[in-house]
Amino acid sequence: MIASQYKITLPSDYDMNIIKDRVKNNGYKTDGFESLRFKMYLITEKGQNNNLQNSYCPLYLWEYSDGLNKFLFNGFYDNIITSFGWQQVNIGIPLIDTTTVKITDMKYLFETTGDIEPRFSLNNLKDRIKEELPRIDDAEYIVIYNPDKWKYAVFYFIDDLNKVKSEKGAIYDILHISQ
């Protein structure tokens, strides 16, 4: 599996209804996309959920790289380039995945990040990361790491923002989930 995400920062006065309408009118187009496990259409809105900026940040989880390659190189990603300009696509590898079909009922995604510090051995790193994760009641999550940057992100799928009140991280609204 491989994960991908681009984070498009939008002006602070950007009308986020433009993104909401875009997803409402087009989100279904990635339903059933080749090797796509899921695509979450995510946004942040300045001033809501402690977010400092507006953003559009779709998160993808691919079963195989063929689907990602098709998305990027067969014209589908051109819609992003045309609308928002050239974007950096962040790539990662799933390390821990507790997700089930229940994630399709979630309203929010909560993201925390961490660094993978230099060490003599990466043996048992997965267990160490798992032990250090914030404990969020009943939340399914996925940990995605990038060995190019030696960083990881934890994405929690939640239905109640009270579950993450005391945690530090980014809260995204989920507008649509393609599978």
Backbone as CSV, one residue per row, in Angstrom:
resi,resn,N_x,N_y,N_z,CA_x,CA_y,CA_z,C_x,C_y,C_z
1,MET,0.837,-1.178,0.000,0.000,0.000,0.000,0.883,1.243,0.000
2,ILE,0.286,2.315,-0.478,0.971,3.602,-0.500,-0.064,4.700,-0.245
3,ALA,0.344,5.707,0.503,-0.536,6.838,0.788,-0.020,8.062,0.055
4,SER,-0.933,8.950,-0.299,-0.535,10.212,-0.919,-1.458,11.312,-0.422
5,GLN,-0.911,12.515,-0.363,-1.693,13.669,0.057,-1.028,14.931,-0.462
6,TYR,-1.836,15.864,-0.909,-1.358,17.200,-1.206,-2.132,18.148,-0.318
7,LYS,-1.426,19.148,0.218,-2.031,20.109,1.135,-1.991,21.481,0.467
8,ILE,-3.174,21.909,0.045,-3.289,23.184,-0.651,-3.724,24.245,0.353
9,THR,-2.835,25.175,0.665,-3.171,26.276,1.550,-3.881,27.340,0.734
10,LEU,-5.009,27.791,1.250,-5.837,28.782,0.554,-5.809,30.096,1.314
11,PRO,-6.079,31.222,0.637,-6.077,32.522,1.324,-7.059,32.543,2.507
12,SER,-6.762,33.364,3.486,-7.590,33.402,4.691,-9.012,33.886,4.413
13,ASP,-9.201,34.629,3.325,-10.550,35.099,2.991,-11.203,34.248,1.890
14,TYR,-10.623,33.092,1.596,-11.145,32.215,0.550,-12.515,31.684,0.958
15,ASP,-13.448,31.711,0.050,-14.788,31.194,0.305,-14.731,29.666,0.239
16,MET,-14.745,29.005,1.389,-14.617,27.548,1.438,-15.822,26.833,0.852
17,ASN,-16.911,27.564,0.610,-18.054,26.957,-0.077,-17.685,26.551,-1.503
18,ILE,-16.679,27.188,-2.064,-16.197,26.802,-3.400,-15.665,25.371,-3.358
19,ILE,-14.876,25.056,-2.327,-14.334,23.702,-2.180,-15.460,22.726,-1.847
20,LYS,-16.335,23.121,-0.951,-17.448,22.238,-0.576,-18.308,21.896,-1.790
21,ASP,-18.589,22.898,-2.633,-19.374,22.650,-3.844,-18.601,21.787,-4.835
22,ARG,-17.305,22.029,-4.937,-16.456,21.229,-5.833,-16.542,19.753,-5.453
23,VAL,-16.418,19.483,-4.162,-16.466,18.099,-3.691,-17.876,17.532,-3.856
24,LYS,-18.873,18.321,-3.534,-20.264,17.864,-3.665,-20.582,17.478,-5.109
25,ASN,-20.072,18.263,-6.068,-20.371,18.031,-7.478,-19.438,17.033,-8.155
26,ASN,-18.259,16.794,-7.579,-17.263,15.958,-8.261,-16.685,14.818,-7.434
27,GLY,-16.916,14.814,-6.140,-16.305,13.809,-5.266,-16.585,12.382,-5.686
28,TYR,-17.763,12.145,-6.198,-18.144,10.791,-6.607,-17.271,10.258,-7.746
29,LYS,-16.583,11.133,-8.459,-15.806,10.708,-9.624,-14.642,9.786,-9.269
30,THR,-14.213,9.807,-8.009,-13.146,8.882,-7.610,-13.699,7.650,-6.902
31,ASP,-15.024,7.553,-6.757,-15.617,6.329,-6.204,-15.255,5.169,-7.138
32,GLY,-14.707,4.109,-6.584,-14.354,2.944,-7.390,-13.104,3.104,-8.236
33,PHE,-12.302,4.138,-7.987,-11.079,4.360,-8.767,-10.125,3.177,-8.574
34,GLU,-9.400,2.852,-9.619,-8.492,1.701,-9.624,-7.562,1.692,-8.411
35,SER,-7.573,0.626,-7.672,-6.743,0.315,-6.502,-6.854,1.325,-5.354
36,LEU,-7.893,2.166,-5.384,-8.093,3.136,-4.309,-8.798,2.466,-3.142
37,ARG,-8.132,2.416,-2.015,-8.793,1.903,-0.811,-9.734,2.968,-0.271
38,PHE,-9.223,4.213,-0.182,-10.098,5.341,0.114,-9.440,6.646,-0.294
39,LYS,-10.283,7.633,-0.555,-9.851,9.016,-0.718,-10.747,9.829,0.187
40,MET,-10.125,10.586,1.083,-10.871,11.464,1.968,-10.676,12.891,1.490
41,TYR,-11.772,13.527,1.199,-11.766,14.926,0.812,-11.788,15.745,2.100
42,LEU,-10.662,16.338,2.442,-10.477,17.011,3.725,-10.295,18.510,3.543
43,ILE,-10.858,19.275,4.495,-10.620,20.718,4.520,-10.372,21.168,5.960
44,THR,-9.678,22.292,6.070,-9.641,23.049,7.320,-10.192,24.424,6.999
45,GLU,-10.832,25.018,7.993,-11.340,26.379,7.827,-10.761,27.254,8.923
46,LYS,-10.214,28.381,8.525,-9.594,29.304,9.467,-10.613,29.683,10.541
47,GLY,-10.166,29.584,11.803,-11.014,29.957,12.923,-11.924,28.845,13.429
48,GLN,-11.958,27.722,12.753,-12.763,26.597,13.218,-11.850,25.464,13.677
49,ASN,-12.175,24.873,14.784,-11.396,23.749,15.333,-9.926,24.103,15.533
50,ASN,-9.673,25.340,15.942,-8.316,25.848,16.201,-7.432,25.885,14.961
51,ASN,-8.026,25.874,13.775,-7.234,25.943,12.546,-6.873,27.394,12.240
52,LEU,-5.645,27.596,11.821,-5.138,28.935,11.531,-5.279,29.316,10.070
53,GLN,-5.676,28.355,9.227,-5.750,28.638,7.798,-6.823,27.805,7.124
54,ASN,-7.197,28.247,5.944,-8.062,27.473,5.067,-7.179,26.537,4.254
55,SER,-7.642,25.317,4.072,-6.871,24.396,3.237,-7.773,23.307,2.673
56,TYR,-7.281,22.712,1.600,-7.910,21.568,0.954,-6.828,20.501,0.882
57,CYS,-7.048,19.355,1.516,-5.979,18.382,1.724,-6.427,16.938,1.513
58,PRO,-6.801,16.539,0.323,-7.244,15.157,0.125,-6.169,14.138,0.528
59,LEU,-6.635,13.078,1.180,-5.770,11.992,1.619,-6.202,10.719,0.907
60,TYR,-5.247,10.036,0.297,-5.509,8.815,-0.470,-4.763,7.648,0.162
61,LEU,-5.386,6.488,0.132,-4.694,5.255,0.460,-4.914,4.302,-0.704
62,TRP,-3.814,3.892,-1.319,-3.834,3.049,-2.522,-3.399,1.643,-2.163
63,GLU,-4.101,0.658,-2.717,-3.688,-0.741,-2.547,-2.395,-1.005,-3.321
64,TYR,-2.279,-0.411,-4.512,-1.112,-0.601,-5.386,-0.740,0.735,-6.019
65,SER,0.491,0.867,-6.421,0.957,2.118,-7.028,0.341,2.374,-8.399
66,ASP,-0.204,1.332,-9.050,-0.823,1.532,-10.372,-1.929,2.579,-10.329
67,GLY,-2.745,2.555,-9.280,-3.835,3.521,-9.166,-3.309,4.937,-8.991
68,LEU,-2.301,5.106,-8.153,-1.689,6.420,-7.960,-1.080,6.911,-9.265
69,ASN,-0.375,6.042,-9.957,0.227,6.426,-11.241,-0.839,6.844,-12.246
70,LYS,-1.917,6.093,-12.312,-3.013,6.442,-13.219,-3.589,7.804,-12.847
71,PHE,-3.812,8.029,-11.553,-4.365,9.304,-11.095,-3.449,10.476,-11.472
72,LEU,-2.158,10.317,-11.216,-1.224,11.416,-11.474,-0.960,11.646,-12.962
73,PHE,-0.805,10.561,-13.725,-0.277,10.694,-15.079,-1.274,10.477,-16.212
74,ASN,-2.534,10.193,-15.892,-3.531,10.001,-16.945,-4.606,11.080,-16.948
75,GLY,-4.239,12.278,-16.491,-5.138,13.416,-16.624,-6.003,13.764,-15.429
76,PHE,-6.134,12.868,-14.460,-7.007,13.141,-13.319,-6.438,14.232,-12.411
77,TYR,-5.138,14.183,-12.154,-4.481,15.193,-11.312,-4.438,16.553,-12.000
78,ASP,-4.614,16.569,-13.315,-4.618,17.837,-14.055,-5.680,18.794,-13.518
79,ASN,-6.768,18.268,-12.969,-7.807,19.124,-12.387,-7.259,19.931,-11.212
80,ILE,-6.372,19.337,-10.444,-5.746,20.055,-9.332,-4.786,21.107,-9.878
81,ILE,-3.957,20.724,-10.834,-2.998,21.671,-11.419,-3.737,22.867,-12.026
82,THR,-4.808,22.598,-12.764,-5.569,23.666,-13.411,-6.204,24.598,-12.384
83,SER,-6.750,24.034,-11.313,-7.465,24.839,-10.318,-6.553,25.511,-9.296
84,PHE,-5.469,24.843,-8.896,-4.670,25.333,-7.770,-3.183,25.475,-8.073
85,GLY,-2.766,25.128,-9.280,-1.351,25.194,-9.613,-0.615,23.929,-9.203
86,TRP,0.674,23.920,-9.457,1.529,22.775,-9.184,1.602,22.546,-7.676
87,GLN,1.344,21.322,-7.237,1.351,20.988,-5.815,2.349,19.873,-5.528
88,GLN,2.943,19.931,-4.370,3.807,18.857,-3.881,2.916,17.717,-3.417
89,VAL,3.131,16.519,-3.916,2.359,15.353,-3.481,3.224,14.589,-2.470
90,ASN,2.767,14.563,-1.235,3.479,13.836,-0.194,3.128,12.353,-0.295
91,ILE,4.132,11.511,-0.171,3.971,10.070,-0.295,4.416,9.415,1.011
92,GLY,3.721,8.355,1.397,4.091,7.631,2.601,3.681,6.176,2.511
93,ILE,4.160,5.425,3.463,3.910,3.988,3.522,3.162,3.698,4.820
94,PRO,2.048,2.996,4.747,1.339,2.642,5.979,2.182,1.712,6.854
95,LEU,2.228,2.035,8.135,2.968,1.225,9.100,2.001,0.472,10.023
96,ILE,0.976,1.176,10.478,-0.054,0.596,11.346,-1.396,1.014,10.766
97,ASP,-2.306,0.063,10.655,-3.619,0.373,10.086,-4.689,-0.377,10.875
98,THR,-5.506,0.369,11.616,-6.592,-0.251,12.384,-7.954,0.040,11.754
99,THR,-7.965,0.568,10.539,-9.220,1.026,9.948,-10.101,-0.122,9.478
100,THR,-11.398,0.134,9.565,-12.416,-0.772,9.055,-13.397,0.070,8.242
101,VAL,-14.454,-0.540,7.786,-15.462,0.202,7.017,-16.137,1.278,7.855
102,LYS,-15.978,1.235,9.181,-16.571,2.257,10.055,-16.055,3.661,9.751
103,ILE,-14.881,3.779,9.141,-14.356,5.120,8.879,-15.266,5.910,7.948
104,THR,-16.096,5.222,7.171,-16.995,5.936,6.252,-18.086,6.693,6.997
105,ASP,-18.270,6.413,8.271,-19.262,7.123,9.084,-18.674,8.315,9.824
106,MET,-17.386,8.535,9.716,-16.728,9.582,10.486,-16.881,10.955,9.827
107,LYS,-16.876,11.982,10.658,-17.049,13.360,10.196,-15.732,14.129,10.179
108,TYR,-14.766,13.650,10.988,-13.524,14.392,11.162,-12.318,13.465,11.062
109,LEU,-11.205,14.060,10.696,-9.929,13.375,10.717,-9.007,14.232,11.572
110,PHE,-8.350,13.608,12.524,-7.419,14.292,13.409,-6.021,13.787,13.094
111,GLU,-5.098,14.718,12.833,-3.734,14.353,12.438,-2.719,14.833,13.460
112,THR,-1.841,13.917,13.865,-0.673,14.282,14.646,0.553,13.805,13.860
113,THR,1.683,14.407,14.137,2.904,14.035,13.417,4.043,13.801,14.401
114,GLY,5.037,13.082,13.943,6.214,12.831,14.758,7.432,12.596,13.891
115,ASP,8.571,12.698,14.513,9.840,12.453,13.841,10.351,11.063,14.205
116,ILE,11.016,10.433,13.264,11.722,9.188,13.531,13.196,9.587,13.671
117,GLU,13.634,9.625,14.910,14.981,10.106,15.218,16.030,9.062,14.847
118,PRO,17.239,9.508,14.497,18.316,8.557,14.219,18.545,7.636,15.426
119,ARG,18.813,6.374,15.125,19.040,5.390,16.182,19.895,4.273,15.604
120,PHE,20.379,3.422,16.442,21.229,2.321,16.002,20.444,1.211,15.329
121,SER,19.144,1.119,15.634,18.326,0.068,15.046,16.884,0.551,14.934
122,LEU,16.245,0.159,13.847,14.822,0.452,13.679,13.963,-0.728,14.124
123,ASN,14.622,-1.759,14.633,13.902,-2.922,15.123,12.907,-2.486,16.200
124,ASN,11.682,-2.935,16.109,10.611,-2.635,17.062,10.145,-1.179,17.035
125,LEU,10.511,-0.418,16.017,10.064,0.972,15.935,8.538,1.058,15.885
126,LYS,7.941,0.150,15.154,6.479,0.128,15.045,5.841,0.041,16.437
127,ASP,6.364,-0.819,17.285,5.835,-0.968,18.636,6.061,0.301,19.457
128,ARG,7.217,0.916,19.303,7.510,2.157,20.046,6.557,3.273,19.647
129,ILE,6.343,3.413,18.347,5.411,4.446,17.878,4.016,4.170,18.426
130,LYS,3.594,2.940,18.355,2.257,2.559,18.840,2.086,2.903,20.315
131,GLU,3.128,2.663,21.111,3.078,2.960,22.543,2.978,4.461,22.818
132,GLU,3.566,5.288,21.951,3.600,6.735,22.172,2.386,7.474,21.626
133,LEU,1.548,6.787,20.864,0.398,7.445,20.255,-0.586,7.937,21.302
134,PRO,-1.202,9.085,21.033,-2.292,9.508,21.914,-3.402,8.452,21.903
135,ARG,-3.976,8.204,23.038,-5.086,7.251,23.159,-6.393,8.022,22.989
136,ILE,-7.081,7.739,21.928,-8.347,8.414,21.638,-9.430,7.347,21.608
137,ASP,-10.398,7.485,22.503,-11.441,6.470,22.678,-12.082,6.057,21.364
138,ASP,-12.098,4.762,21.122,-12.802,4.140,19.997,-12.373,4.642,18.617
139,ALA,-11.277,5.366,18.525,-10.861,5.914,17.229,-10.034,4.903,16.456
140,GLU,-10.405,4.701,15.215,-9.568,3.931,14.312,-8.509,4.883,13.770
141,TYR,-7.372,4.338,13.395,-6.298,5.216,12.926,-5.395,4.472,11.954
142,ILE,-4.601,5.287,11.271,-3.569,4.751,10.390,-2.306,5.582,10.607
143,VAL,-1.171,4.909,10.691,0.131,5.575,10.814,0.832,5.429,9.471
144,ILE,1.259,6.549,8.933,1.939,6.574,7.637,3.302,7.228,7.831
145,TYR,4.337,6.543,7.371,5.682,7.101,7.533,6.323,7.373,6.178
146,ASN,7.318,8.257,6.214,8.075,8.593,5.022,9.557,8.467,5.366
147,PRO,10.243,7.435,4.856,11.653,7.265,5.187,12.566,8.276,4.506
148,ASP,12.045,8.998,3.523,12.828,10.053,2.886,13.013,11.228,3.852
149,LYS,12.002,11.495,4.661,12.037,12.611,5.617,12.157,12.118,7.059
150,TRP,12.024,10.818,7.280,12.015,10.198,8.600,10.998,10.880,9.507
151,LYS,9.791,10.953,8.995,8.653,11.496,9.732,7.488,10.533,9.598
152,TYR,6.533,10.676,10.499,5.311,9.901,10.381,4.118,10.776,10.753
153,ALA,2.983,10.399,10.238,1.726,11.063,10.558,0.744,9.999,11.028
154,VAL,-0.046,10.365,12.012,-1.101,9.498,12.507,-2.423,10.176,12.173
155,PHE,-3.280,9.450,11.470,-4.586,9.969,11.086,-5.645,9.188,11.856
156,TYR,-6.341,9.897,12.735,-7.432,9.308,13.518,-8.748,9.676,12.858
157,PHE,-9.638,8.717,12.753,-10.960,8.930,12.174,-11.943,9.029,13.333
158,ILE,-12.545,10.215,13.497,-13.371,10.452,14.685,-14.728,11.028,14.301
159,ASP,-15.677,10.835,15.198,-17.023,11.362,14.988,-17.378,12.437,16.002
160,ASP,-16.548,12.615,17.025,-16.841,13.549,18.106,-15.562,14.316,18.447
161,LEU,-15.597,15.626,18.271,-14.407,16.447,18.521,-14.015,16.482,19.993
162,ASN,-14.922,16.171,20.882,-14.585,16.135,22.310,-13.516,15.088,22.602
163,LYS,-13.386,14.099,21.746,-12.386,13.039,21.943,-10.957,13.553,21.779
164,VAL,-10.784,14.682,21.106,-9.432,15.200,20.858,-9.223,16.588,21.454
165,LYS,-10.067,16.991,22.370,-9.956,18.320,22.987,-8.584,18.603,23.573
166,SER,-8.013,17.607,24.256,-6.748,17.836,24.955,-5.524,17.466,24.121
167,GLU,-5.724,17.043,22.878,-4.608,16.628,22.029,-4.171,17.765,21.108
168,LYS,-2.912,17.737,20.719,-2.390,18.725,19.778,-2.299,18.099,18.398
169,GLY,-2.811,18.818,17.408,-2.784,18.320,16.040,-3.770,19.097,15.190
170,ALA,-3.930,18.671,13.961,-4.827,19.336,13.012,-6.135,18.566,12.918
171,ILE,-7.231,19.300,12.866,-8.550,18.701,12.701,-9.071,19.087,11.327
172,TYR,-9.432,18.071,10.552,-9.983,18.270,9.220,-11.452,17.847,9.217
173,ASP,-12.259,18.567,8.473,-13.617,18.120,8.183,-13.541,17.169,7.005
174,ILE,-14.259,16.056,7.088,-14.334,15.108,5.974,-15.581,15.454,5.171
175,LEU,-15.390,15.878,3.918,-16.523,16.250,3.063,-17.091,15.067,2.306
176,HIS,-16.241,14.123,1.944,-16.678,12.951,1.161,-15.591,11.899,1.277
177,ILE,-16.007,10.632,1.211,-15.042,9.531,1.204,-15.347,8.665,-0.030
178,SER,-14.358,8.561,-0.903,-14.461,7.652,-2.049,-13.799,6.348,-1.674
179,GLN,-14.393,5.252,-2.182,-13.780,3.944,-1.964,-13.809,3.181,-3.252
